[in-house]
Amino acid sequence: MVREKVKVSTRTLQWKCVESRRDSKRLYYGRFILSPLRKGQADTIGIAMRRALLGEIEGTCITRAKSEKTPHEYSKIVGIQESVHEILMNLKEIVLKSNLYGVRDALICVKGPGSITAQDIILPPSVEIIDHTQHIVSLTEPIDLRIGLKIERSRGYSLKMPDNFQDGSYPIDAVFMPVQNANHSIHSYGTGNEKQEILFLEIWTNGSLTPKEALNEASRNLINLFIPFLHTEEEKVLLENNRDQVPLPFFPFHDRLGKLRKKKKEIAFQYIFIDQLELPSRIYNCLKKSNIHTLLDLLNTSQEDLMKIENFRIEDVTKILDILENQK
C-alpha cells in the first residue's frame, strides 16, 4: 500500500493505493483515494485526472506494415491462412512499451510452416513487447514471409485514411492509449460547513505501464498544461534581439556545472522533475523530447549535449543553470 501526504493550506491531503492487481499481461488494475477534500474539489480533480489519464499519456503502436506481393488489403496469399486484413488486425492488438521519439523500423522475417506470434518480431533496442503470445499469422506451407513494420509513439488515436497507402504498405489504426479505462467516484462525510469529500480513482492499463505510473504521468502532464497560466508574460531575453552586440559567457558554464555536480549527492535532484520548475514552455518541451525529466538528468547532461538539442539556445543554458543553483 502506497501513501503520500501533501500539505494544502491548513489541511494535509493524503493519497494512497488501496488496491493493485495484475489480471493478465495486458490488464492491470489500480484503485486510489485522495482525502480530505472540500466540497466540490473531488469532482474537479476527478474529471481532470480522468481526461488526462485517457488523453494525455503517450503510448507506442505499430502504425504501418509492408509486405511484397499483396495487391490489396483483402487479398489472400498462397500458403498463408489469414488475409492481409486479418494480419493487420492482429498487428494492431500487439501492446508495446518504449521511450522512443519519432518513427522506428521493425521486421518480421520467418519461414513456414508454423504459427507466427509477437515474439517473432525483430524490434529496435528501445521497444519492448508486453505479450509475446499475441498471434499474427499462420503459415501453412514452407514459404518465406517478410513484413516491414513502422512503430511510433504518440497519444490519442491515429485513424488510417484512404490516401495513407504508400509504396504498397498498409496503415494500421493505432490507439496510443495505455490507459484503457478510468473512473472516479466521490464519498462525502460530515455536515454543514464541516462537510468533506474522498475521491476514489480506478485505473485500468494495457500492461505497458502500471496504474500508479499512469497516475504519476497524468499528474505531471496536467501540471505542464497549467504552467503557462502562472506566467503573465515570458521573460524578455536581451540576447535574443542583440545576439551580435552582447558577448555570450560561454566558458564559465563548465565551472558552474562542475560545482553543481559536486553538490548533487547532497540534494535529492532525482526527486525533482522539470515539471516543477518555472521553465518557459519551449525550453521544457526541448528537454522532455531529449528524455531529460529530472534535475539529476540535467546535471548528468553536458553543456555540449544540451547545445545539440534541436531549437535549444545558448541563453537557455544560462537560465537552466540559474534555476539549478537556486535549488535548496
KETI-655321 format. One record per residue (C-alpha): residue number from 1; residue in three letters; x, y, z. Coordinates in Angstrom, 3 decimals, decimal comma. Layout:
BEGIN
+-----+---------+----------+----------+----------+
| num | residuo |       xx |       yy |       zz |
+-----+---------+----------+----------+----------+
| NUM |     ALA |        X |        Y |        Z |
...
+-----+---------+----------+----------+----------+
END
This chain:
BEGIN
+-----+---------+----------+----------+----------+
| num | residuo |       xx |       yy |       zz |
+-----+---------+----------+----------+----------+
|   1 |     MET |    0,000 |    0,000 |    0,000 |
|   2 |     VAL |    1,377 |    3,426 |   -1,007 |
|   3 |     ARG |    0,706 |    6,590 |    0,999 |
|   4 |     GLU |    1,716 |   10,141 |    0,121 |
|   5 |     LYS |    0,994 |   13,373 |    2,022 |
|   6 |     VAL |    0,732 |   16,857 |    0,531 |
|   7 |     LYS |    0,238 |   19,993 |    2,616 |
|   8 |     VAL |   -2,535 |   22,221 |    1,231 |
|   9 |     SER |   -3,380 |   25,335 |    3,295 |
|  10 |     THR |   -4,127 |   24,012 |    6,806 |
|  11 |     ARG |   -5,108 |   20,560 |    5,605 |
|  12 |     THR |   -2,923 |   17,592 |    4,845 |
|  13 |     LEU |   -4,061 |   15,799 |    1,712 |
|  14 |     GLN |   -3,234 |   12,123 |    1,712 |
|  15 |     TRP |   -3,401 |    9,746 |   -1,225 |
|  16 |     LYS |   -2,857 |    6,025 |   -1,166 |
|  17 |     CYS |   -3,223 |    2,966 |   -3,346 |
|  18 |     VAL |   -5,889 |    0,767 |   -1,753 |
|  19 |     GLU |   -5,872 |   -1,964 |   -4,400 |
|  20 |     SER |   -3,451 |   -3,098 |   -7,097 |
|  21 |     ARG |   -3,558 |   -6,240 |   -9,179 |
|  22 |     ARG |   -2,423 |   -7,753 |  -12,460 |
|  23 |     ASP |   -5,279 |   -9,631 |  -14,100 |
|  24 |     SER |   -3,203 |  -10,591 |  -17,148 |
|  25 |     LYS |   -0,156 |   -9,442 |  -19,117 |
|  26 |     ARG |   -2,357 |   -6,868 |  -20,834 |
|  27 |     LEU |   -4,626 |   -5,789 |  -17,982 |
|  28 |     TYR |   -3,506 |   -4,029 |  -14,789 |
|  29 |     TYR |   -5,895 |   -2,511 |  -12,245 |
|  30 |     GLY |   -5,334 |    0,069 |   -9,522 |
|  31 |     ARG |   -7,615 |    1,891 |   -7,079 |
|  32 |     PHE |   -6,535 |    5,090 |   -5,325 |
|  33 |     ILE |   -8,060 |    7,543 |   -2,849 |
|  34 |     LEU |   -7,323 |   11,199 |   -2,103 |
|  35 |     SER |   -8,640 |   12,970 |    1,012 |
|  36 |     PRO |   -9,709 |   15,131 |    2,760 |
|  37 |     LEU |  -11,104 |   17,475 |    0,098 |
|  38 |     ARG |  -13,524 |   20,355 |    0,408 |
|  39 |     LYS |  -16,963 |   20,069 |   -1,145 |
|  40 |     GLY |  -16,690 |   20,159 |   -4,947 |
|  41 |     GLN |  -12,930 |   19,622 |   -5,115 |
|  42 |     ALA |  -13,181 |   15,850 |   -5,622 |
|  43 |     ASP |  -15,238 |   16,306 |   -8,779 |
|  44 |     THR |  -12,858 |   18,974 |  -10,090 |
|  45 |     ILE |   -9,821 |   16,742 |   -9,607 |
|  46 |     GLY |  -11,581 |   13,539 |  -10,693 |
|  47 |     ILE |  -12,802 |   14,923 |  -14,030 |
|  48 |     ALA |   -9,409 |   16,464 |  -14,844 |
|  49 |     MET |   -7,491 |   13,309 |  -13,903 |
|  50 |     ARG |   -9,769 |   11,052 |  -15,937 |
|  51 |     ARG |   -9,315 |   13,224 |  -19,040 |
|  52 |     ALA |   -5,546 |   13,344 |  -18,504 |
|  53 |     LEU |   -5,315 |    9,579 |  -17,949 |
|  54 |     LEU |   -7,213 |    8,817 |  -21,155 |
|  55 |     GLY |   -5,918 |   11,577 |  -23,402 |
|  56 |     GLU |   -2,577 |   12,951 |  -22,183 |
|  57 |     ILE |   -0,461 |    9,794 |  -21,733 |
|  58 |     GLU |    1,637 |    8,587 |  -24,653 |
|  59 |     GLY |    1,697 |    5,023 |  -25,927 |
|  60 |     THR |    3,546 |    3,042 |  -28,604 |
|  61 |     CYS |    1,897 |    1,234 |  -31,521 |
|  62 |     ILE |    2,575 |   -0,377 |  -34,887 |
|  63 |     THR |    1,227 |    2,129 |  -37,410 |
|  64 |     ARG |    2,183 |    0,636 |  -40,784 |
|  65 |     ALA |    3,011 |   -2,737 |  -42,351 |
|  66 |     LYS |    4,532 |   -3,573 |  -45,722 |
|  67 |     SER |    4,866 |   -6,896 |  -47,499 |
|  68 |     GLU |    5,591 |   -7,754 |  -51,110 |
|  69 |     LYS |    3,038 |   -9,360 |  -53,402 |
|  70 |     THR |   -0,041 |   -8,046 |  -51,620 |
|  71 |     PRO |   -2,249 |   -6,394 |  -54,254 |
|  72 |     HIS |   -4,850 |   -5,129 |  -51,744 |
|  73 |     GLU |   -5,823 |   -5,347 |  -48,073 |
|  74 |     TYR |   -8,379 |   -8,112 |  -48,523 |
|  75 |     SER |   -6,267 |  -10,370 |  -50,722 |
|  76 |     LYS |   -5,351 |  -13,951 |  -49,804 |
|  77 |     ILE |   -1,809 |  -15,244 |  -50,233 |
|  78 |     VAL |   -0,994 |  -18,846 |  -51,051 |
|  79 |     GLY |    0,460 |  -20,568 |  -48,004 |
|  80 |     ILE |   -0,962 |  -18,052 |  -45,540 |
|  81 |     GLN |   -4,152 |  -18,839 |  -43,669 |
|  82 |     GLU |   -5,191 |  -15,253 |  -42,901 |
|  83 |     SER |   -5,987 |  -12,444 |  -45,312 |
|  84 |     VAL |   -3,892 |   -9,283 |  -45,301 |
|  85 |     HIS |   -6,688 |   -7,515 |  -43,424 |
|  86 |     GLU |   -6,689 |  -10,148 |  -40,668 |
|  87 |     ILE |   -2,910 |   -9,872 |  -40,306 |
|  88 |     LEU |   -3,212 |   -6,083 |  -39,915 |
|  89 |     MET |   -5,864 |   -6,528 |  -37,227 |
|  90 |     ASN |   -3,589 |   -8,931 |  -35,348 |
|  91 |     LEU |   -0,702 |   -6,457 |  -35,537 |
|  92 |     LYS |   -2,996 |   -3,760 |  -34,136 |
|  93 |     GLU |   -3,531 |   -5,863 |  -30,977 |
|  94 |     ILE |    0,172 |   -6,016 |  -30,097 |
|  95 |     VAL |    0,984 |   -3,973 |  -26,967 |
|  96 |     LEU |    4,363 |   -2,209 |  -26,988 |
|  97 |     LYS |    6,346 |   -0,234 |  -24,436 |
|  98 |     SER |    9,043 |    2,306 |  -25,285 |
|  99 |     ASN |   10,516 |    5,728 |  -24,610 |
| 100 |     LEU |   11,280 |    6,443 |  -28,267 |
| 101 |     TYR |   10,518 |    9,604 |  -30,220 |
| 102 |     GLY |    9,869 |    9,602 |  -33,929 |
| 103 |     VAL |    9,334 |    6,564 |  -36,162 |
| 104 |     ARG |   11,285 |    3,307 |  -35,812 |
| 105 |     ASP |   11,508 |    0,257 |  -38,072 |
| 106 |     ALA |   10,790 |   -3,339 |  -37,067 |
| 107 |     LEU |   10,727 |   -6,561 |  -39,060 |
| 108 |     ILE |    9,106 |   -9,974 |  -39,277 |
| 109 |     CYS |   11,241 |  -12,413 |  -41,249 |
| 110 |     VAL |   10,175 |  -16,071 |  -40,906 |
| 111 |     LYS |    9,831 |  -19,309 |  -42,843 |
| 112 |     GLY |    6,799 |  -21,613 |  -42,678 |
| 113 |     PRO |    5,027 |  -23,695 |  -41,868 |
| 114 |     GLY |    4,075 |  -22,595 |  -38,352 |
| 115 |     SER |    2,280 |  -20,070 |  -36,195 |
| 116 |     ILE |    3,883 |  -16,621 |  -36,067 |
| 117 |     THR |    3,456 |  -14,583 |  -32,886 |
| 118 |     ALA |    4,692 |  -11,271 |  -31,486 |
| 119 |     GLN |    7,904 |  -12,907 |  -30,270 |
| 120 |     ASP |    8,986 |  -13,281 |  -33,926 |
| 121 |     ILE |    9,167 |   -9,508 |  -34,416 |
| 122 |     ILE |   12,692 |   -8,079 |  -34,630 |
| 123 |     LEU |   12,466 |   -4,834 |  -32,643 |
| 124 |     PRO |   14,717 |   -1,784 |  -32,224 |
| 125 |     PRO |   16,504 |   -1,677 |  -28,829 |
| 126 |     SER |   14,185 |    0,955 |  -27,350 |
| 127 |     VAL |   10,971 |   -1,065 |  -27,821 |
| 128 |     GLU |    9,585 |   -3,912 |  -25,708 |
| 129 |     ILE |    6,665 |   -6,297 |  -26,347 |
| 130 |     ILE |    4,305 |   -6,820 |  -23,400 |
| 131 |     ASP |    2,674 |  -10,076 |  -24,539 |
| 132 |     HIS |    4,809 |  -12,279 |  -26,812 |
| 133 |     THR |    1,983 |  -14,778 |  -27,337 |
| 134 |     GLN |   -0,153 |  -12,451 |  -29,485 |
| 135 |     HIS |   -0,925 |  -14,319 |  -32,724 |
| 136 |     ILE |   -0,065 |  -12,636 |  -36,025 |
| 137 |     VAL |   -0,307 |  -15,151 |  -38,866 |
| 138 |     SER |   -0,356 |  -18,897 |  -39,625 |
| 139 |     LEU |    1,845 |  -20,240 |  -42,430 |
| 140 |     THR |    0,540 |  -23,489 |  -43,907 |
| 141 |     GLU |    3,373 |  -24,082 |  -46,387 |
| 142 |     PRO |    7,201 |  -23,733 |  -46,347 |
| 143 |     ILE |    7,174 |  -20,176 |  -47,683 |
| 144 |     ASP |    9,235 |  -17,157 |  -46,695 |
| 145 |     LEU |    7,357 |  -14,258 |  -45,123 |
| 146 |     ARG |    8,843 |  -10,787 |  -44,723 |
| 147 |     ILE |    6,825 |   -7,913 |  -43,250 |
| 148 |     GLY |    8,309 |   -4,489 |  -42,572 |
| 149 |     LEU |    6,755 |   -2,522 |  -39,716 |
| 150 |     LYS |    6,706 |    1,110 |  -38,618 |
| 151 |     ILE |    6,492 |    1,857 |  -34,886 |
| 152 |     GLU |    5,530 |    5,239 |  -33,417 |
| 153 |     ARG |    4,947 |    6,800 |  -30,018 |
| 154 |     SER |    2,113 |    9,307 |  -29,677 |
| 155 |     ARG |   -1,156 |    9,930 |  -27,837 |
| 156 |     GLY |   -4,855 |    9,531 |  -28,624 |
| 157 |     TYR |   -5,965 |    7,876 |  -31,873 |
| 158 |     SER |   -4,480 |    7,631 |  -35,344 |
| 159 |     LEU |   -7,049 |    6,511 |  -37,911 |
| 160 |     LYS |   -5,952 |    5,273 |  -41,318 |
| 161 |     MET |   -7,140 |    7,374 |  -44,228 |
| 162 |     PRO |   -7,790 |    6,295 |  -47,860 |
| 163 |     ASP |   -4,800 |    8,337 |  -49,049 |
| 164 |     ASN |   -2,415 |    6,813 |  -46,485 |
| 165 |     PHE |   -1,445 |    3,821 |  -48,656 |
| 166 |     GLN |    2,171 |    4,322 |  -49,731 |
| 167 |     ASP |    4,615 |    2,116 |  -51,640 |
| 168 |     GLY |    2,486 |   -0,981 |  -51,188 |
| 169 |     SER |    2,376 |   -0,517 |  -47,396 |
| 170 |     TYR |   -0,773 |   -0,510 |  -45,304 |
| 171 |     PRO |   -1,587 |    1,938 |  -42,458 |
| 172 |     ILE |   -2,938 |    0,475 |  -39,222 |
| 173 |     ASP |   -5,408 |    2,181 |  -36,920 |
| 174 |     ALA |   -3,419 |    2,992 |  -33,788 |
| 175 |     VAL |   -4,725 |    3,525 |  -30,270 |
| 176 |     PHE |   -1,910 |    5,304 |  -28,393 |
| 177 |     MET |   -3,713 |    4,953 |  -25,067 |
| 178 |     PRO |   -2,058 |    2,769 |  -22,415 |
| 179 |     VAL |   -4,933 |    3,572 |  -20,036 |
| 180 |     GLN |   -7,905 |    1,518 |  -21,193 |
| 181 |     ASN |  -10,396 |    2,961 |  -18,741 |
| 182 |     ALA |  -10,538 |    5,350 |  -15,787 |
| 183 |     ASN |  -13,382 |    6,105 |  -13,390 |
| 184 |     HIS |  -13,788 |    8,397 |  -10,418 |
| 185 |     SER |  -16,314 |    8,386 |   -7,600 |
| 186 |     ILE |  -16,874 |   10,543 |   -4,513 |
| 187 |     HIS |  -17,729 |    9,760 |   -0,906 |
| 188 |     SER |  -18,964 |   12,682 |    1,236 |
| 189 |     TYR |  -18,961 |   12,834 |    5,019 |
| 190 |     GLY |  -19,569 |   15,408 |    7,737 |
| 191 |     THR |  -22,327 |   18,043 |    7,945 |
| 192 |     GLY |  -22,726 |   21,713 |    7,193 |
| 193 |     ASN |  -19,526 |   23,720 |    6,829 |
| 194 |     GLU |  -17,525 |   20,695 |    8,002 |
| 195 |     LYS |  -18,552 |   18,563 |    5,030 |
| 196 |     GLN |  -15,613 |   16,913 |    3,271 |
| 197 |     GLU |  -15,054 |   14,501 |    0,389 |
| 198 |     ILE |  -12,949 |   11,476 |   -0,510 |
| 199 |     LEU |  -12,016 |   10,968 |   -4,163 |
| 200 |     PHE |  -11,759 |    7,394 |   -5,481 |
| 201 |     LEU |   -9,865 |    6,786 |   -8,739 |
| 202 |     GLU |   -9,941 |    3,482 |  -10,632 |
| 203 |     ILE |   -7,440 |    2,898 |  -13,441 |
| 204 |     TRP |   -7,104 |    0,024 |  -15,926 |
| 205 |     THR |   -3,998 |   -0,146 |  -18,155 |
| 206 |     ASN |   -2,862 |   -2,380 |  -21,027 |
| 207 |     GLY |    0,265 |   -3,574 |  -19,197 |
| 208 |     SER |    2,731 |   -1,172 |  -20,820 |
| 209 |     LEU |    2,704 |    0,788 |  -17,548 |
| 210 |     THR |    1,176 |    0,287 |  -14,107 |
| 211 |     PRO |   -1,822 |    2,297 |  -12,846 |
| 212 |     LYS |    0,486 |    4,123 |  -10,410 |
| 213 |     GLU |    2,859 |    5,059 |  -13,245 |
| 214 |     ALA |   -0,132 |    6,239 |  -15,294 |
| 215 |     LEU |   -1,330 |    8,370 |  -12,369 |
| 216 |     ASN |    2,108 |    9,956 |  -11,959 |
| 217 |     GLU |    2,477 |   10,703 |  -15,663 |
| 218 |     ALA |   -1,043 |   12,120 |  -15,975 |
| 219 |     SER |   -0,378 |   14,374 |  -12,968 |
| 220 |     ARG |    2,859 |   15,695 |  -14,487 |
| 221 |     ASN |    1,113 |   16,345 |  -17,809 |
| 222 |     LEU |   -1,657 |   18,275 |  -16,057 |
| 223 |     ILE |    0,939 |   20,399 |  -14,254 |
| 224 |     ASN |    2,604 |   21,117 |  -17,600 |
| 225 |     LEU |   -0,693 |   22,241 |  -19,111 |
| 226 |     PHE |   -1,301 |   24,762 |  -16,315 |
| 227 |     ILE |    2,232 |   26,153 |  -16,027 |
| 228 |     PRO |    1,679 |   28,826 |  -18,761 |
| 229 |     PHE |   -1,128 |   30,372 |  -16,684 |
| 230 |     LEU |    1,363 |   31,070 |  -13,878 |
| 231 |     HIS |    3,345 |   33,490 |  -16,085 |
| 232 |     THR |    1,621 |   36,614 |  -17,374 |
| 233 |     GLU |    4,415 |   37,227 |  -19,836 |
| 234 |     GLU |    7,600 |   35,425 |  -20,755 |
| 235 |     GLU |   10,926 |   36,839 |  -19,677 |
| 236 |     LYS |   12,406 |   39,115 |  -22,313 |
| 237 |     VAL |   15,869 |   37,953 |  -23,241 |
| 238 |     LEU |   18,202 |   40,742 |  -24,340 |
| 239 |     LEU |   20,475 |   38,288 |  -26,080 |
| 240 |     GLU |   17,687 |   37,246 |  -28,438 |
| 241 |     ASN |   17,410 |   40,655 |  -30,092 |
| 242 |     ASN |   21,050 |   41,704 |  -29,712 |
| 243 |     ARG |   22,880 |   38,496 |  -30,450 |
| 244 |     ASP |   25,724 |   40,244 |  -32,304 |
| 245 |     GLN |   26,187 |   43,042 |  -29,752 |
| 246 |     VAL |   26,375 |   41,162 |  -26,455 |
| 247 |     PRO |   29,174 |   38,620 |  -25,826 |
| 248 |     LEU |   27,921 |   35,279 |  -24,523 |
| 249 |     PRO |   29,500 |   33,974 |  -21,271 |
| 250 |     PHE |   30,063 |   30,505 |  -22,647 |
| 251 |     PHE |   33,152 |   29,228 |  -20,849 |
| 252 |     PRO |   32,019 |   29,817 |  -17,199 |
| 253 |     PHE |   29,239 |   27,261 |  -17,758 |
| 254 |     HIS |   31,745 |   24,443 |  -17,257 |
| 255 |     ASP |   32,729 |   25,727 |  -13,793 |
| 256 |     ARG |   29,103 |   26,196 |  -12,736 |
| 257 |     LEU |   28,150 |   22,703 |  -13,883 |
| 258 |     GLY |   31,162 |   21,271 |  -12,049 |
| 259 |     LYS |   30,114 |   22,888 |   -8,762 |
| 260 |     LEU |   26,568 |   21,618 |   -9,166 |
| 261 |     ARG |   27,744 |   18,071 |   -9,823 |
| 262 |     LYS |   29,701 |   18,169 |   -6,525 |
| 263 |     LYS |   26,508 |   19,162 |   -4,706 |
| 264 |     LYS |   24,187 |   16,659 |   -6,326 |
| 265 |     LYS |   24,800 |   13,991 |   -3,686 |
| 266 |     GLU |   23,549 |   16,414 |   -1,026 |
| 267 |     ILE |   20,399 |   17,369 |   -2,922 |
| 268 |     ALA |   17,629 |   14,970 |   -3,976 |
| 269 |     PHE |   17,708 |   16,097 |   -7,602 |
| 270 |     GLN |   16,377 |   12,732 |   -8,755 |
| 271 |     TYR |   13,100 |   13,511 |   -6,983 |
| 272 |     ILE |   12,654 |   16,950 |   -8,562 |
| 273 |     PHE |   11,016 |   16,835 |  -12,001 |
| 274 |     ILE |   11,487 |   19,606 |  -14,526 |
| 275 |     ASP |    7,704 |   19,962 |  -14,469 |
| 276 |     GLN |    8,130 |   21,620 |  -11,059 |
| 277 |     LEU |   10,419 |   24,344 |  -12,406 |
| 278 |     GLU |    9,283 |   27,649 |  -13,845 |
| 279 |     LEU |   10,675 |   26,931 |  -17,282 |
| 280 |     PRO |    9,302 |   28,550 |  -20,457 |
| 281 |     SER |    7,262 |   26,067 |  -22,488 |
| 282 |     ARG |    9,816 |   25,990 |  -25,321 |
| 283 |     ILE |   12,722 |   25,019 |  -23,044 |
| 284 |     TYR |   10,583 |   22,478 |  -21,199 |
| 285 |     ASN |    9,487 |   20,776 |  -24,432 |
| 286 |     CYS |   13,075 |   20,636 |  -25,723 |
| 287 |     LEU |   14,244 |   18,875 |  -22,558 |
| 288 |     LYS |   11,347 |   16,411 |  -22,480 |
| 289 |     LYS |   11,937 |   15,384 |  -26,093 |
| 290 |     SER |   15,548 |   14,635 |  -25,160 |
| 291 |     ASN |   14,425 |   12,351 |  -22,299 |
| 292 |     ILE |   15,514 |   14,826 |  -19,609 |
| 293 |     HIS |   12,868 |   14,506 |  -16,902 |
| 294 |     THR |   14,558 |   15,378 |  -13,589 |
| 295 |     LEU |   17,217 |   17,751 |  -12,292 |
| 296 |     LEU |   19,558 |   14,774 |  -11,945 |
| 297 |     ASP |   19,131 |   14,153 |  -15,687 |
| 298 |     LEU |   20,127 |   17,777 |  -16,284 |
| 299 |     LEU |   23,247 |   17,511 |  -14,125 |
| 300 |     ASN |   24,337 |   14,404 |  -15,989 |
| 301 |     THR |   23,960 |   16,141 |  -19,374 |
| 302 |     SER |   26,971 |   18,083 |  -20,579 |
| 303 |     GLN |   26,742 |   21,610 |  -21,899 |
| 304 |     GLU |   27,782 |   20,358 |  -25,338 |
| 305 |     ASP |   24,968 |   17,792 |  -25,369 |
| 306 |     LEU |   22,468 |   20,441 |  -24,294 |
| 307 |     MET |   23,513 |   22,622 |  -27,206 |
| 308 |     LYS |   22,892 |   19,740 |  -29,622 |
| 309 |     ILE |   19,188 |   19,710 |  -28,710 |
| 310 |     GLU |   17,015 |   20,971 |  -31,549 |
| 311 |     ASN |   15,705 |   24,547 |  -31,069 |
| 312 |     PHE |   17,836 |   24,946 |  -27,918 |
| 313 |     ARG |   19,776 |   28,202 |  -27,478 |
| 314 |     ILE |   22,892 |   29,225 |  -25,540 |
| 315 |     GLU |   20,948 |   31,586 |  -23,269 |
| 316 |     ASP |   18,670 |   28,654 |  -22,350 |
| 317 |     VAL |   21,661 |   27,003 |  -20,654 |
| 318 |     THR |   22,175 |   30,137 |  -18,550 |
| 319 |     LYS |   18,565 |   30,127 |  -17,417 |
| 320 |     ILE |   18,667 |   26,427 |  -16,524 |
| 321 |     LEU |   21,890 |   26,868 |  -14,512 |
| 322 |     ASP |   20,353 |   29,775 |  -12,591 |
| 323 |     ILE |   17,429 |   27,546 |  -11,629 |
| 324 |     LEU |   19,686 |   24,640 |  -10,650 |
| 325 |     GLU |   21,797 |   26,862 |   -8,395 |
| 326 |     ASN |   18,667 |   28,120 |   -6,622 |
| 327 |     GLN |   17,524 |   24,610 |   -5,703 |
| 328 |     LYS |   17,905 |   24,109 |   -1,931 |
+-----+---------+----------+----------+----------+
END
